[in-house]
């Protein structure tokens, strides 16, 4: 299974005039997130260590070299 960036959540989609609505599950995996957003999340002060490890792994897969100062 793909590594998740955000938790899954249900979204109710209305059916329109006289139609029955349905609920769909939306999610975002690490592969769906841009490099800039991953780096911004990595630099936040309130990011958990487990999420930082996931982001570093994804950036390593993409071939991004980070320089720590």
PDB file of N, CA, C and O in Angstrom:
ATOM      1  N   UNK A   1       0.835  -1.177   0.000  1.00  0.00           N
ATOM      2  CA  UNK A   1       0.000   0.000   0.000  1.00  0.00           C
ATOM      3  C   UNK A   1       0.883   1.245   0.000  1.00  0.00           C
ATOM      4  O   UNK A   1       1.973   1.236   0.571  1.00  0.00           O
ATOM      5  N   UNK A   2       0.426   2.285  -0.622  1.00  0.00           N
ATOM      6  CA  UNK A   2       1.183   3.532  -0.733  1.00  0.00           C
ATOM      7  C   UNK A   2       1.245   4.247   0.608  1.00  0.00           C
ATOM      8  O   UNK A   2       0.359   4.094   1.450  1.00  0.00           O
ATOM      9  N   UNK A   3       2.302   5.030   0.796  1.00  0.00           N
ATOM     10  CA  UNK A   3       2.475   5.807   2.019  1.00  0.00           C
ATOM     11  C   UNK A   3       1.545   7.011   1.976  1.00  0.00           C
ATOM     12  O   UNK A   3       1.530   7.762   1.001  1.00  0.00           O
ATOM     13  N   UNK A   4       0.775   7.187   3.032  1.00  0.00           N
ATOM     14  CA  UNK A   4      -0.220   8.248   3.072  1.00  0.00           C
ATOM     15  C   UNK A   4       0.387   9.558   3.566  1.00  0.00           C
ATOM     16  O   UNK A   4       1.204   9.558   4.487  1.00  0.00           O
ATOM     17  N   UNK A   5      -0.009  10.665   2.961  1.00  0.00           N
ATOM     18  CA  UNK A   5       0.423  11.992   3.396  1.00  0.00           C
ATOM     19  C   UNK A   5      -0.579  12.574   4.384  1.00  0.00           C
ATOM     20  O   UNK A   5      -0.187  13.201   5.368  1.00  0.00           O
ATOM     21  N   UNK A   6      -1.842  12.375   4.135  1.00  0.00           N
ATOM     22  CA  UNK A   6      -2.913  12.845   5.015  1.00  0.00           C
ATOM     23  C   UNK A   6      -3.826  11.669   5.326  1.00  0.00           C
ATOM     24  O   UNK A   6      -3.795  10.649   4.638  1.00  0.00           O
ATOM     25  N   UNK A   7      -4.630  11.816   6.355  1.00  0.00           N
ATOM     26  CA  UNK A   7      -5.597  10.775   6.677  1.00  0.00           C
ATOM     27  C   UNK A   7      -6.700  10.739   5.639  1.00  0.00           C
ATOM     28  O   UNK A   7      -6.998  11.744   4.994  1.00  0.00           O
ATOM     29  N   UNK A   8      -7.301   9.577   5.487  1.00  0.00           N
ATOM     30  CA  UNK A   8      -8.455   9.448   4.596  1.00  0.00           C
ATOM     31  C   UNK A   8      -9.654  10.126   5.233  1.00  0.00           C
ATOM     32  O   UNK A   8      -9.801  10.123   6.455  1.00  0.00           O
ATOM     33  N   UNK A   9     -10.507  10.704   4.406  1.00  0.00           N
ATOM     34  CA  UNK A   9     -11.718  11.306   4.933  1.00  0.00           C
ATOM     35  C   UNK A   9     -12.845  11.158   3.921  1.00  0.00           C
ATOM     36  O   UNK A   9     -12.634  11.159   2.708  1.00  0.00           O
ATOM     37  N   UNK A  10     -14.056  11.031   4.471  1.00  0.00           N
ATOM     38  CA  UNK A  10     -15.234  10.886   3.623  1.00  0.00           C
ATOM     39  C   UNK A  10     -15.760  12.256   3.232  1.00  0.00           C
ATOM     40  O   UNK A  10     -15.776  13.187   4.037  1.00  0.00           O
ATOM     41  N   UNK A  11     -16.186  12.360   1.995  1.00  0.00           N
ATOM     42  CA  UNK A  11     -16.797  13.579   1.481  1.00  0.00           C
ATOM     43  C   UNK A  11     -18.142  13.194   0.900  1.00  0.00           C
ATOM     44  O   UNK A  11     -18.239  12.267   0.096  1.00  0.00           O
ATOM     45  N   UNK A  12     -19.177  13.907   1.306  1.00  0.00           N
ATOM     46  CA  UNK A  12     -20.510  13.643   0.786  1.00  0.00           C
ATOM     47  C   UNK A  12     -20.709  14.438  -0.488  1.00  0.00           C
ATOM     48  O   UNK A  12     -20.561  15.660  -0.488  1.00  0.00           O
ATOM     49  N   UNK A  13     -21.043  13.756  -1.573  1.00  0.00           N
ATOM     50  CA  UNK A  13     -21.272  14.382  -2.860  1.00  0.00           C
ATOM     51  C   UNK A  13     -22.770  14.355  -3.133  1.00  0.00           C
ATOM     52  O   UNK A  13     -23.366  13.285  -3.256  1.00  0.00           O
ATOM     53  N   UNK A  14     -23.372  15.533  -3.225  1.00  0.00           N
ATOM     54  CA  UNK A  14     -24.818  15.577  -3.414  1.00  0.00           C
ATOM     55  C   UNK A  14     -25.184  15.095  -4.807  1.00  0.00           C
ATOM     56  O   UNK A  14     -24.414  15.229  -5.759  1.00  0.00           O
ATOM     57  N   UNK A  15     -26.361  14.539  -4.897  1.00  0.00           N
ATOM     58  CA  UNK A  15     -26.799  13.960  -6.157  1.00  0.00           C
ATOM     59  C   UNK A  15     -27.471  14.954  -7.080  1.00  0.00           C
ATOM     60  O   UNK A  15     -27.726  14.638  -8.242  1.00  0.00           O
ATOM     61  N   UNK A  16     -27.760  16.134  -6.598  1.00  0.00           N
ATOM     62  CA  UNK A  16     -28.426  17.106  -7.445  1.00  0.00           C
ATOM     63  C   UNK A  16     -29.937  17.040  -7.278  1.00  0.00           C
ATOM     64  O   UNK A  16     -30.438  16.513  -6.284  1.00  0.00           O
ATOM     65  N   UNK A  17     -30.638  17.561  -8.228  1.00  0.00           N
ATOM     66  CA  UNK A  17     -32.083  17.667  -8.153  1.00  0.00           C
ATOM     67  C   UNK A  17     -32.740  16.299  -8.281  1.00  0.00           C
ATOM     68  O   UNK A  17     -32.735  15.704  -9.358  1.00  0.00           O
ATOM     69  N   UNK A  18     -33.311  15.796  -7.174  1.00  0.00           N
ATOM     70  CA  UNK A  18     -34.049  14.544  -7.189  1.00  0.00           C
ATOM     71  C   UNK A  18     -33.201  13.284  -7.215  1.00  0.00           C
ATOM     72  O   UNK A  18     -33.750  12.184  -7.270  1.00  0.00           O
ATOM     73  N   UNK A  19     -31.898  13.409  -7.177  1.00  0.00           N
ATOM     74  CA  UNK A  19     -31.028  12.233  -7.200  1.00  0.00           C
ATOM     75  C   UNK A  19     -30.454  11.977  -5.810  1.00  0.00           C
ATOM     76  O   UNK A  19     -30.341  12.880  -4.981  1.00  0.00           O
ATOM     77  N   UNK A  20     -30.104  10.738  -5.589  1.00  0.00           N
ATOM     78  CA  UNK A  20     -29.550  10.355  -4.302  1.00  0.00           C
ATOM     79  C   UNK A  20     -28.056  10.672  -4.272  1.00  0.00           C
ATOM     80  O   UNK A  20     -27.346  10.416  -5.245  1.00  0.00           O
ATOM     81  N   UNK A  21     -27.585  11.223  -3.170  1.00  0.00           N
ATOM     82  CA  UNK A  21     -26.167  11.536  -3.032  1.00  0.00           C
ATOM     83  C   UNK A  21     -25.358  10.310  -2.661  1.00  0.00           C
ATOM     84  O   UNK A  21     -25.913   9.261  -2.335  1.00  0.00           O
ATOM     85  N   UNK A  22     -24.044  10.451  -2.714  1.00  0.00           N
ATOM     86  CA  UNK A  22     -23.174   9.349  -2.338  1.00  0.00           C
ATOM     87  C   UNK A  22     -21.960   9.908  -1.617  1.00  0.00           C
ATOM     88  O   UNK A  22     -21.587  11.066  -1.803  1.00  0.00           O
ATOM     89  N   UNK A  23     -21.356   9.074  -0.798  1.00  0.00           N
ATOM     90  CA  UNK A  23     -20.159   9.500  -0.095  1.00  0.00           C
ATOM     91  C   UNK A  23     -18.947   8.822  -0.731  1.00  0.00           C
ATOM     92  O   UNK A  23     -18.984   7.637  -1.064  1.00  0.00           O
ATOM     93  N   UNK A  24     -17.871   9.595  -0.893  1.00  0.00           N
ATOM     94  CA  UNK A  24     -16.647   9.073  -1.473  1.00  0.00           C
ATOM     95  C   UNK A  24     -15.511   9.289  -0.479  1.00  0.00           C
ATOM     96  O   UNK A  24     -15.573  10.195   0.352  1.00  0.00           O
ATOM     97  N   UNK A  25     -14.489   8.470  -0.563  1.00  0.00           N
ATOM     98  CA  UNK A  25     -13.337   8.582   0.316  1.00  0.00           C
ATOM     99  C   UNK A  25     -12.215   9.269  -0.460  1.00  0.00           C
ATOM    100  O   UNK A  25     -11.829   8.822  -1.540  1.00  0.00           O
ATOM    101  N   UNK A  26     -11.694  10.366   0.106  1.00  0.00           N
ATOM    102  CA  UNK A  26     -10.596  11.080  -0.519  1.00  0.00           C
ATOM    103  C   UNK A  26      -9.335  10.871   0.309  1.00  0.00           C
ATOM    104  O   UNK A  26      -9.401  10.751   1.532  1.00  0.00           O
ATOM    105  N   UNK A  27      -8.193  10.829  -0.358  1.00  0.00           N
ATOM    106  CA  UNK A  27      -6.923  10.671   0.322  1.00  0.00           C
ATOM    107  C   UNK A  27      -5.819  11.233  -0.556  1.00  0.00           C
ATOM    108  O   UNK A  27      -6.011  11.450  -1.752  1.00  0.00           O
ATOM    109  N   UNK A  28      -4.653  11.469   0.052  1.00  0.00           N
ATOM    110  CA  UNK A  28      -3.476  11.919  -0.678  1.00  0.00           C
ATOM    111  C   UNK A  28      -2.288  11.064  -0.255  1.00  0.00           C
ATOM    112  O   UNK A  28      -1.995  10.934   0.933  1.00  0.00           O
ATOM    113  N   UNK A  29      -1.615  10.488  -1.233  1.00  0.00           N
ATOM    114  CA  UNK A  29      -0.418   9.716  -0.950  1.00  0.00           C
ATOM    115  C   UNK A  29       0.802  10.614  -1.132  1.00  0.00           C
ATOM    116  O   UNK A  29       0.689  11.734  -1.632  1.00  0.00           O
ATOM    117  N   UNK A  30       1.958  10.120  -0.728  1.00  0.00           N
ATOM    118  CA  UNK A  30       3.192  10.897  -0.856  1.00  0.00           C
ATOM    119  C   UNK A  30       3.507  11.204  -2.317  1.00  0.00           C
ATOM    120  O   UNK A  30       4.067  12.257  -2.623  1.00  0.00           O
ATOM    121  N   UNK A  31       3.152  10.295  -3.213  1.00  0.00           N
ATOM    122  CA  UNK A  31       3.449  10.499  -4.631  1.00  0.00           C
ATOM    123  C   UNK A  31       2.612  11.624  -5.235  1.00  0.00           C
ATOM    124  O   UNK A  31       2.996  12.187  -6.260  1.00  0.00           O
ATOM    125  N   UNK A  32       1.480  11.960  -4.625  1.00  0.00           N
ATOM    126  CA  UNK A  32       0.603  13.012  -5.142  1.00  0.00           C
ATOM    127  C   UNK A  32       1.046  14.411  -4.735  1.00  0.00           C
ATOM    128  O   UNK A  32       0.577  15.396  -5.304  1.00  0.00           O
ATOM    129  N   UNK A  33       1.943  14.511  -3.757  1.00  0.00           N
ATOM    130  CA  UNK A  33       2.318  15.793  -3.172  1.00  0.00           C
ATOM    131  C   UNK A  33       3.551  16.336  -3.889  1.00  0.00           C
ATOM    132  O   UNK A  33       4.464  15.581  -4.226  1.00  0.00           O
ATOM    133  N   UNK A  34       3.572  17.651  -4.121  1.00  0.00           N
ATOM    134  CA  UNK A  34       4.699  18.266  -4.811  1.00  0.00           C
ATOM    135  C   UNK A  34       5.928  18.325  -3.908  1.00  0.00           C
ATOM    136  O   UNK A  34       5.827  18.238  -2.684  1.00  0.00           O
ATOM    137  N   UNK A  35       7.086  18.474  -4.543  1.00  0.00           N
ATOM    138  CA  UNK A  35       8.342  18.530  -3.812  1.00  0.00           C
ATOM    139  C   UNK A  35       8.384  19.736  -2.882  1.00  0.00           C
ATOM    140  O   UNK A  35       8.884  19.639  -1.761  1.00  0.00           O
ATOM    141  N   UNK A  36       7.863  20.868  -3.336  1.00  0.00           N
ATOM    142  CA  UNK A  36       7.864  22.084  -2.532  1.00  0.00           C
ATOM    143  C   UNK A  36       7.020  21.928  -1.272  1.00  0.00           C
ATOM    144  O   UNK A  36       7.397  22.402  -0.201  1.00  0.00           O
ATOM    145  N   UNK A  37       5.877  21.263  -1.408  1.00  0.00           N
ATOM    146  CA  UNK A  37       5.008  21.048  -0.250  1.00  0.00           C
ATOM    147  C   UNK A  37       5.641  20.078   0.747  1.00  0.00           C
ATOM    148  O   UNK A  37       5.497  20.246   1.958  1.00  0.00           O
ATOM    149  N   UNK A  38       6.338  19.067   0.238  1.00  0.00           N
ATOM    150  CA  UNK A  38       7.028  18.125   1.130  1.00  0.00           C
ATOM    151  C   UNK A  38       8.115  18.835   1.934  1.00  0.00           C
ATOM    152  O   UNK A  38       8.243  18.615   3.139  1.00  0.00           O
ATOM    153  N   UNK A  39       8.889  19.678   1.277  1.00  0.00           N
ATOM    154  CA  UNK A  39       9.962  20.399   1.964  1.00  0.00           C
ATOM    155  C   UNK A  39       9.390  21.392   2.958  1.00  0.00           C
ATOM    156  O   UNK A  39       9.941  21.563   4.045  1.00  0.00           O
ATOM    157  N   UNK A  40       8.289  22.053   2.605  1.00  0.00           N
ATOM    158  CA  UNK A  40       7.653  22.996   3.533  1.00  0.00           C
ATOM    159  C   UNK A  40       7.130  22.270   4.770  1.00  0.00           C
ATOM    160  O   UNK A  40       7.251  22.782   5.883  1.00  0.00           O
ATOM    161  N   UNK A  41       6.556  21.096   4.592  1.00  0.00           N
ATOM    162  CA  UNK A  41       6.064  20.314   5.727  1.00  0.00           C
ATOM    163  C   UNK A  41       7.221  19.818   6.580  1.00  0.00           C
ATOM    164  O   UNK A  41       7.105  19.759   7.804  1.00  0.00           O
ATOM    165  N   UNK A  42       8.328  19.462   5.954  1.00  0.00           N
ATOM    166  CA  UNK A  42       9.504  19.003   6.676  1.00  0.00           C
ATOM    167  C   UNK A  42      10.083  20.114   7.553  1.00  0.00           C
ATOM    168  O   UNK A  42      10.596  19.842   8.638  1.00  0.00           O
ATOM    169  N   UNK A  43      10.003  21.349   7.094  1.00  0.00           N
ATOM    170  CA  UNK A  43      10.572  22.479   7.827  1.00  0.00           C
ATOM    171  C   UNK A  43       9.662  23.039   8.919  1.00  0.00           C
ATOM    172  O   UNK A  43      10.099  23.874   9.710  1.00  0.00           O
ATOM    173  N   UNK A  44       8.403  22.596   8.977  1.00  0.00           N
ATOM    174  CA  UNK A  44       7.503  23.065  10.031  1.00  0.00           C
ATOM    175  C   UNK A  44       7.997  22.594  11.386  1.00  0.00           C
ATOM    176  O   UNK A  44       8.620  21.538  11.496  1.00  0.00           O
ATOM    177  N   UNK A  45       7.719  23.372  12.407  1.00  0.00           N
ATOM    178  CA  UNK A  45       8.192  23.010  13.747  1.00  0.00           C
ATOM    179  C   UNK A  45       7.315  21.949  14.410  1.00  0.00           C
ATOM    180  O   UNK A  45       7.784  21.244  15.303  1.00  0.00           O
ATOM    181  N   UNK A  46       6.063  21.819  13.998  1.00  0.00           N
ATOM    182  CA  UNK A  46       5.157  20.883  14.664  1.00  0.00           C
ATOM    183  C   UNK A  46       4.971  19.561  13.914  1.00  0.00           C
ATOM    184  O   UNK A  46       4.027  18.825  14.201  1.00  0.00           O
ATOM    185  N   UNK A  47       5.854  19.246  12.959  1.00  0.00           N
ATOM    186  CA  UNK A  47       5.761  17.983  12.240  1.00  0.00           C
ATOM    187  C   UNK A  47       6.330  16.866  13.106  1.00  0.00           C
ATOM    188  O   UNK A  47       7.409  17.004  13.684  1.00  0.00           O
ATOM    189  N   UNK A  48       5.597  15.758  13.191  1.00  0.00           N
ATOM    190  CA  UNK A  48       6.010  14.637  14.032  1.00  0.00           C
ATOM    191  C   UNK A  48       7.200  13.903  13.409  1.00  0.00           C
ATOM    192  O   UNK A  48       7.358  13.911  12.189  1.00  0.00           O
ATOM    193  N   UNK A  49       8.033  13.272  14.229  1.00  0.00           N
ATOM    194  CA  UNK A  49       9.215  12.570  13.711  1.00  0.00           C
ATOM    195  C   UNK A  49       8.897  11.460  12.717  1.00  0.00           C
ATOM    196  O   UNK A  49       9.661  11.244  11.776  1.00  0.00           O
ATOM    197  N   UNK A  50       7.784  10.753  12.907  1.00  0.00           N
ATOM    198  CA  UNK A  50       7.413   9.684  11.979  1.00  0.00           C
ATOM    199  C   UNK A  50       7.107  10.258  10.602  1.00  0.00           C
ATOM    200  O   UNK A  50       7.487   9.673   9.588  1.00  0.00           O
ATOM    201  N   UNK A  51       6.417  11.406  10.558  1.00  0.00           N
ATOM    202  CA  UNK A  51       6.087  12.045   9.288  1.00  0.00           C
ATOM    203  C   UNK A  51       7.348  12.587   8.619  1.00  0.00           C
ATOM    204  O   UNK A  51       7.480  12.529   7.396  1.00  0.00           O
ATOM    205  N   UNK A  52       8.280  13.117   9.425  1.00  0.00           N
ATOM    206  CA  UNK A  52       9.542  13.603   8.864  1.00  0.00           C
ATOM    207  C   UNK A  52      10.313  12.466   8.211  1.00  0.00           C
ATOM    208  O   UNK A  52      10.906  12.649   7.148  1.00  0.00           O
ATOM    209  N   UNK A  53      10.308  11.295   8.837  1.00  0.00           N
ATOM    210  CA  UNK A  53      10.993  10.138   8.267  1.00  0.00           C
ATOM    211  C   UNK A  53      10.350   9.711   6.951  1.00  0.00           C
ATOM    212  O   UNK A  53      11.051   9.360   6.003  1.00  0.00           O
ATOM    213  N   UNK A  54       9.014   9.738   6.889  1.00  0.00           N
ATOM    214  CA  UNK A  54       8.310   9.394   5.653  1.00  0.00           C
ATOM    215  C   UNK A  54       8.649  10.379   4.535  1.00  0.00           C
ATOM    216  O   UNK A  54       8.859   9.982   3.388  1.00  0.00           O
ATOM    217  N   UNK A  55       8.699  11.666   4.880  1.00  0.00           N
ATOM    218  CA  UNK A  55       9.000  12.692   3.874  1.00  0.00           C
ATOM    219  C   UNK A  55      10.430  12.541   3.371  1.00  0.00           C
ATOM    220  O   UNK A  55      10.673  12.649   2.169  1.00  0.00           O
ATOM    221  N   UNK A  56      11.383  12.292   4.276  1.00  0.00           N
ATOM    222  CA  UNK A  56      12.771  12.102   3.863  1.00  0.00           C
ATOM    223  C   UNK A  56      12.926  10.891   2.956  1.00  0.00           C
ATOM    224  O   UNK A  56      13.708  10.924   2.006  1.00  0.00           O
ATOM    225  N   UNK A  57      12.190   9.823   3.240  1.00  0.00           N
ATOM    226  CA  UNK A  57      12.223   8.636   2.389  1.00  0.00           C
ATOM    227  C   UNK A  57      11.681   8.936   1.000  1.00  0.00           C
ATOM    228  O   UNK A  57      12.252   8.498   0.001  1.00  0.00           O
ATOM    229  N   UNK A  58      10.576   9.687   0.930  1.00  0.00           N
ATOM    230  CA  UNK A  58       9.976  10.033  -0.358  1.00  0.00           C
ATOM    231  C   UNK A  58      10.896  10.942  -1.169  1.00  0.00           C
ATOM    232  O   UNK A  58      11.034  10.762  -2.379  1.00  0.00           O
ATOM    233  N   UNK A  59      11.525  11.917  -0.513  1.00  0.00           N
ATOM    234  CA  UNK A  59      12.446  12.801  -1.222  1.00  0.00           C
ATOM    235  C   UNK A  59      13.668  12.026  -1.712  1.00  0.00           C
ATOM    236  O   UNK A  59      14.198  12.324  -2.782  1.00  0.00           O
ATOM    237  N   UNK A  60      14.115  11.047  -0.948  1.00  0.00           N
ATOM    238  CA  UNK A  60      15.232  10.213  -1.371  1.00  0.00           C
ATOM    239  C   UNK A  60      14.852   9.378  -2.589  1.00  0.00           C
ATOM    240  O   UNK A  60      15.673   9.185  -3.485  1.00  0.00           O
ATOM    241  N   UNK A  61      13.606   8.877  -2.633  1.00  0.00           N
ATOM    242  CA  UNK A  61      13.126   8.125  -3.799  1.00  0.00           C
ATOM    243  C   UNK A  61      13.133   8.981  -5.059  1.00  0.00           C
ATOM    244  O   UNK A  61      13.432   8.503  -6.153  1.00  0.00           O
ATOM    245  N   UNK A  62      12.793  10.266  -4.880  1.00  0.00           N
ATOM    246  CA  UNK A  62      12.733  11.181  -6.021  1.00  0.00           C
ATOM    247  C   UNK A  62      14.122  11.694  -6.431  1.00  0.00           C
ATOM    248  O   UNK A  62      14.265  12.341  -7.469  1.00  0.00           O
ATOM    249  N   UNK A  63      15.131  11.406  -5.623  1.00  0.00           N
ATOM    250  CA  UNK A  63      16.500  11.819  -5.977  1.00  0.00           C
ATOM    251  C   UNK A  63      16.845  13.220  -5.522  1.00  0.00           C
ATOM    252  O   UNK A  63      17.764  13.832  -6.067  1.00  0.00           O
ATOM    253  N   UNK A  64      16.132  13.747  -4.536  1.00  0.00           N
ATOM    254  CA  UNK A  64      16.391  15.095  -4.027  1.00  0.00           C
ATOM    255  C   UNK A  64      17.453  15.005  -2.948  1.00  0.00           C
ATOM    256  O   UNK A  64      17.308  14.237  -1.997  1.00  0.00           O
ATOM    257  N   UNK A  65      18.519  15.779  -3.085  1.00  0.00           N
ATOM    258  CA  UNK A  65      19.573  15.817  -2.095  1.00  0.00           C
ATOM    259  C   UNK A  65      19.366  17.043  -1.212  1.00  0.00           C
ATOM    260  O   UNK A  65      19.300  18.166  -1.711  1.00  0.00           O
ATOM    261  N   UNK A  66      19.265  16.832   0.096  1.00  0.00           N
ATOM    262  CA  UNK A  66      19.074  17.924   1.035  1.00  0.00           C
ATOM    263  C   UNK A  66      20.390  18.283   1.687  1.00  0.00           C
ATOM    264  O   UNK A  66      21.171  17.403   2.051  1.00  0.00           O
ATOM    265  N   UNK A  67      20.639  19.576   1.836  1.00  0.00           N
ATOM    266  CA  UNK A  67      21.832  20.076   2.513  1.00  0.00           C
ATOM    267  C   UNK A  67      21.380  20.682   3.829  1.00  0.00           C
ATOM    268  O   UNK A  67      20.662  21.682   3.844  1.00  0.00           O
ATOM    269  N   UNK A  68      21.805  20.070   4.946  1.00  0.00           N
ATOM    270  CA  UNK A  68      21.423  20.550   6.269  1.00  0.00           C
ATOM    271  C   UNK A  68      22.444  21.549   6.761  1.00  0.00           C
ATOM    272  O   UNK A  68      23.647  21.315   6.641  1.00  0.00           O
ATOM    273  N   UNK A  69      21.988  22.660   7.314  1.00  0.00           N
ATOM    274  CA  UNK A  69      22.888  23.687   7.846  1.00  0.00           C
ATOM    275  C   UNK A  69      22.764  23.784   9.331  1.00  0.00           C
ATOM    276  O   UNK A  69      23.446  24.596   9.956  1.00  0.00           O
TER     277      UNK A  69
END
